[in-house]
Amino acid sequence: MDQYRIETHLHTNHTSQCGWLDADTLAEGYARAGYAAVAVTDHYNRNTFSYLSVDTTAPGDKAGPFLTGFRRMEEACARRGLQVYRGAELRFDECENDYLLYNYPDSLLAEPEEIFRMGVAAFAPLARAAGALIIQAHPYRRKCTPAIACYLDGVEVMNRNPRHENHNDRAEEYAAQFGLLRLGGSDCHRPEDIGLGGILTRELPEDGGALARLIREGRYTVIGAE
């Protein structure tokens, strides 16, 4: 039976200042690596909006500029037959933890200034009410700490970024201890990161809602942790 490779954690240079790669390069790289789909998780933090020259305190559209990378990836991946899911990697003002978010409506991230200030405890119930999925990224990386489990749906237990000490074994233990979902991803920023991780599935989710259901139901294998 065929398996589909899905990237769950990547950044574009259209939105994330730390991203080196544009949409065409990413789409071509993932197509060559045999992936069927990618989730675009550009950084949603203060640095990103400064990079995009967006004043988070002013009225007007802020979600649109943030989604530039995702929109470019939609176009580039469509030309290569890849499915694309919208995600984000959130950081709040309270600390340097990062949270991967999937299957969220535009309205949830419409006001970044409010999001940054509320923190994960206040944000989690809003996200869940909207049907979104919250996965803490690399919880044991330097300057990060595992969030209180009740605010999470899952933990990234296999972050394959080669330039960080991610302590994936400890993340695996944390997920097991609290019965959290397990996820893995390449955390792709540079050419050498393309196709290092993600998940394997027996079906290809048709949209973000289907991807979130598949993850919630555990119908996948984490690449590198098979």
Salt bridges, closest charged atoms under 4 A:
ASP24 OD1 - ARG79 NH2 2.57
ASP24 OD1 - ARG80 NH1 3.60
GLU28 OE2 - ARG32 NE 2.78
GLU28 OE1 - ARG80 NE 2.93
GLU74 OE1 - ARG71 NH1 3.45
GLU89 OE1 - HIS9 NE2 2.97
GLU89 OE1 - HIS11 NE2 2.96
GLU89 OE1 - HIS43 ND1 3.64
GLU89 OE2 - HIS138 NE2 3.36
ASP93 OD2 - ARG46 NH2 2.88
GLU96 OE1 - ARG91 NH1 3.76
ASP98 OD1 - ARG91 NE 3.00
ASP98 OD2 - HIS138 NE2 3.75
ASP106 OD1 - ARG86 NH1 2.28
GLU111 OE1 - LYS62 NZ 3.16
GLU113 OE2 - ARG46 NH2 2.81
GLU113 OE2 - ARG117 NE 2.96
ASP153 OD1 - ARG128 NE 3.47
GLU156 OE2 - HIS9 ND1 2.76
GLU172 OE2 - ARG182 NE 2.52
ASP187 OD1 - HIS9 NE2 2.99
ASP187 OD1 - HIS11 NE2 3.45
ASP187 OD2 - ARG141 NH2 2.93
ASP187 OD1 - HIS189 ND1 3.53
GLU192 OE2 - ARG163 NH1 3.45
ASP193 OD2 - ARG163 NH2 2.69
GLU203 OE2 - ARG219 NH1 2.42
GLU217 OE1 - ARG219 NE 2.59
